[in-house]
């Protein structure tokens, strides 16, 4: 598997293993008690956005079924209120 593919990430810069490693390091520092500098927090936010855009392109979450179930439940609840 190639390390990066700009066609899939949609970013000017490709998503790479190195970026993901840096993102993971920052997450560990953030939650490990060391905290992040403001610059590191911005870097983490940027990397997180890039990762999510990449994930949405290569492996989107199967949300259509959940949306349909939610709609069905809303309709069922509305019918229940109408019957009361």
N, C-alpha and C positions, 0 to 999 in steps of 0.2 A: 504494500500500500504506500502511495507517495506520502511524503511528510506534509505536504500542503497542496492545496488546490484553490486558486483564487476564483475559479469558476463556481465552486461550491460555497465559498465563504462570502462572496459578494463584496469583500473588502479590497481596498487597494493593496493591502499587505495580506498575505495568506495566513491562515491559522496553522501554527506549527506546534510540534512537541515542546519546543523551547518556551513558547508562549504559555502553553498549558502548565509546564513545570513551574514557571514563574508565578502564574495565577495560583497554583496550589501552595507554593511557598508563602505567598502573601496571605492566603486564607489561613494557613497554619499559624502564622505570626499574629494575625488579627485575633484569632480565637484561642491562642496559646498563652495569652497573658502579656505578650510583648508589645502588642498594639502596633499601629502603623502611623507613619508620619502623614501629614495631609497629602503630600505628593504621592506617597505609596497608596493611600486610599483612592486617590483619583486614578492611579495606574490600575488598581484592582478593578475599579468600576469599568474602566475602558476595556480591560481584558475580559471581564465577565460579559459585557455586551457583545464583544466579538465572538466569544465562545457560544453564546446563545444564538446569535445569528447563524453561525456555522452549524450548530446542532439542528436548528429549525430547517436548514436546507438539506442536510444529509440524513437526518432521522427525526422528522417531525413527530410530535406526540400525537397519538390517535385520539383526538378530542371530539370528533364528530359524534361518536356513540354517547359520550358523556353529555354533550349538548342536547342530544335527542332525549336522553333519559331525564335531564333537567326539565325540558319542555313538557314531557309527559307528566312529570310530577306536579308541575305548576298547574297544568290543566286539570289533573285529578283533584288537587287542592281546591281549585276554583269551583269545580262541580260539587265538592263536599260542602263548601260554604253556601252554595246555592240551594242545596237540599236541606240545610239546617233551618 
